[in-house]
Structures are given as C-alpha cells and as structure tokens.
Amino acid sequence: MPTGRIQDGTTVLIDYVFQSGGDFELTTTTHNFGIRQNFDFGLTPYYRLRYQDQTLSPASATGVTPNDITANIFGLEFELDPWRFVAEYEDHESTINPFEALRLTADFTRRFDFGATTSLKARWSDVSYQPPNRRDTRFFSAEGLYRHMLTQHLTVEGSVLYRNEDDSISGDNEGVDVDVSLEWLYRESEVRITYEYSQFEDDFSDSDSSALFVQVRRRF
C-alpha cells in the first residue's frame, strides 16, 4: 500500500483468493503493416502498425488475461555515410502492459584501407509504462568496436560497452563491458583468445568480473 506504515518486525496478514482453472484455448490473431519512403538525400520516414487480438475460450477461464495490442510506431531515419541517425516514437496500447516510448539512435561505421574497421553506436530510450504497471525507465548505451586484420591470418578485435539505466522502481544502475580478442586463422583451423572484463553497479551492490576464453575450432 503506497501510504502504508509497516514497522520492522510487524506481522503482515494478506487475504487472497486463488482459483485453479481448467482447460482453455487462447487464439491469437496478429496483423502487421509497414510503410517506408526512401529519399535520395538520405532521409527515410517510416510507419509501422502492429495489431494483436486474443480470444479466450471459455471466457471465464482463470489465470489468463488476453493481451490485445495496438502499437503505432513513427520513425525518421537519416543516413549520410558514415553516419546513421534514427528517431522513433511508439504508442503501445495493451490490455496488460501499455507504454509510450521515445528512442534515439546514432551509428558511425568506418572502414580503412589498411584493413581495419571501427564502429560507434549510441542508444537512448525513454519508456513510460501506463497503469496498472506505472513505471518510467530511461536507458542509455554507448559502444565502440575496433577490428584490425594485422596479417592474412591474424586479427585483433576490441570493444567497449557502457550502459546506464534509470528506473523509477528498481533505481539506477550502470555498467561497463570490455572485450579484447586475438584470432588466428590458418587453412581449416581457428584459434581465438578472448579476455572479458565487466563492472556493474546499482543501488544494492557493486560487482567486478573477468574471464579468459581460449577457443579452438577445426573445420573438416
């Protein structure tokens, strides 16, 4: 109860009714529609519709709530090599979990003449869940990847991922993942050595972990 005042050590009593339902049949009908318009100067507006209708038989069956969904997604994409930007809004009407979401994306990819590829990705989203599951979530992530073919047989790859989430229920959390790998390929044999490091922090605990993987693969 939002206004409840329960002291430590107090006994809490809860009344509930449990009904065990029998056999039932849940029929789901889904329709998807999408339209995009690509302009020569790199701009692409789009729209997607998802409609879902669920029917429960018998209607009195317990423990199951039909999830009827009408989701309208409006987006705008702009691409100018090596950049790509996307802005998207979703109005997700649902009998179980309705929400509204705003999503922003930015990507950068570059290939170099000396055999290397680098990419940068940023994601941001703001999702507001409606009653009965009232909740606000903001999420941000940024990722960088670098891959370089040193020789015909040897490739090095590294990536860094940062993520941050602000949730009105679970609180704040953030983390960093770092991967570095060395890949050796010769004829039908492949050896890959990968080191992974992760750091995660939330309102309850902090954690650090690391791992080393050695993979050997042979194609016959």
Residue pairs with C-beta under 8 A, 6 or more apart in sequence:
6 12
19 62
19 63
20 62
20 63
21 61
21 62
21 63
21 64
22 61
24 56
24 57
24 58
24 61
24 64
25 56
25 57
26 54
26 55
26 56
26 57
26 64
26 66
27 54
27 55
27 57
28 52
28 53
28 54
29 52
29 53
29 54
29 55
30 50
30 51
30 52
30 53
31 49
31 50
31 51
31 52
32 48
32 49
32 50
32 51
33 48
33 49
34 46
34 47
34 48
34 49
35 46
35 47
36 44
36 45
36 46
37 44
37 45
37 46
38 44
42 78
42 79
42 80
43 76
43 77
43 78
44 76
44 77
44 78
44 79
45 75
45 76
45 77
46 74
46 75
46 76
46 77
47 72
47 73
47 74
47 75
48 71
48 72
48 73
48 75
49 70
49 71
49 72
49 73
50 69
50 70
50 71
50 73
51 69
51 70
51 71
52 67
52 68
52 69
52 70
53 68
54 66
54 67
54 68
55 66
56 64
56 66
65 95
65 96
66 95
67 94
67 95
67 96
67 97
68 94
68 95
69 92
69 93
69 94
69 95
70 93
70 94
71 90
71 91
71 92
71 93
71 94
72 90
72 91
73 88
73 89
73 90
73 91
74 88
74 89
74 90
75 86
75 87
75 88
75 89
76 86
76 87
76 88
77 84
77 85
77 86
78 84
78 85
78 86
79 85
82 108
82 109
82 110
83 106
83 107
83 108
84 105
84 106
84 107
84 108
84 109
85 104
85 105
85 106
85 107
86 103
86 104
86 105
86 106
87 102
87 103
87 104
87 105
88 101
88 102
88 103
88 104
88 105
89 100
89 101
89 102
89 103
90 99
90 100
90 101
90 103
91 100
92 98
92 99
92 100
92 101
97 129
97 133
98 129
98 130
99 127
99 128
99 129
99 130
100 127
100 128
100 130
101 125
101 126
101 127
101 128
102 125
102 126
103 123
103 124
103 125
104 123
104 124
104 125
105 121
105 122
105 123
105 124
106 120
106 121
106 122
107 119
107 120
107 121
107 122
108 119
108 120
108 121
109 117
109 118
109 119
110 117
110 118
110 119
111 117
112 118
115 148
115 149
115 150
116 146
116 147
116 148
116 149
117 145
117 146
117 147
117 148
118 144
118 145
118 146
118 147
119 143
119 144
119 145
120 142
120 143
120 144
120 145
121 141
121 142
121 143
121 144
122 140
122 141
122 142
122 143
123 139
123 140
123 141
123 142
124 138
124 139
124 140
125 137
125 138
125 139
125 140
126 136
126 137
126 138
127 136
127 137
127 138
127 139
128 135
128 136
129 135
129 136
129 137
135 167
135 168
135 169
136 167
136 168
137 165
137 166
137 167
137 168
138 165
138 166
138 167
139 163
139 164
139 165
139 166
140 163
140 164
140 165
141 161
141 162
141 163
141 164
142 161
142 162
143 159
143 160
143 161
143 162
144 159
144 160
145 157
145 158
145 159
146 157
146 158
146 159
147 155
147 156
147 157
148 155
148 156
148 157
149 155
150 156
153 184
153 185
153 186
154 182
154 183
154 184
154 185
155 182
155 183
155 185
156 180
156 181
156 182
156 183
157 179
157 180
157 181
157 182
157 183
158 178
158 179
158 180
158 181
159 177
159 178
159 179
160 176
160 177
160 178
161 176
161 177
161 178
162 174
162 175
162 176
163 174
163 175
163 176
164 172
164 173
164 174
165 172
165 173
165 174
166 172
167 173
170 202
170 203
171 202
171 203
172 202
172 203
173 200
173 201
173 202
173 203
174 200
174 201
174 202
175 198
175 199
175 200
175 201
176 198
176 199
177 196
177 197
177 198
178 196
178 197
178 198
179 194
179 195
179 196
179 197
180 194
180 195
181 192
181 193
181 194
181 195
182 192
182 193
182 194
183 190
183 191
183 192
184 190
184 191
184 192
188 218
188 219
188 220
189 216
189 217
189 218
189 219
190 215
190 216
190 217
190 218
190 219
191 214
191 215
191 216
191 217
192 213
192 214
192 215
192 217
193 212
193 213
193 214
193 215
194 212
194 213
194 215
195 210
195 211
195 212
195 213
196 210
196 211
196 212
196 213
197 208
197 209
197 210
198 207
198 208
198 209
198 210
199 206
199 207
199 208
200 206
200 207
201 207
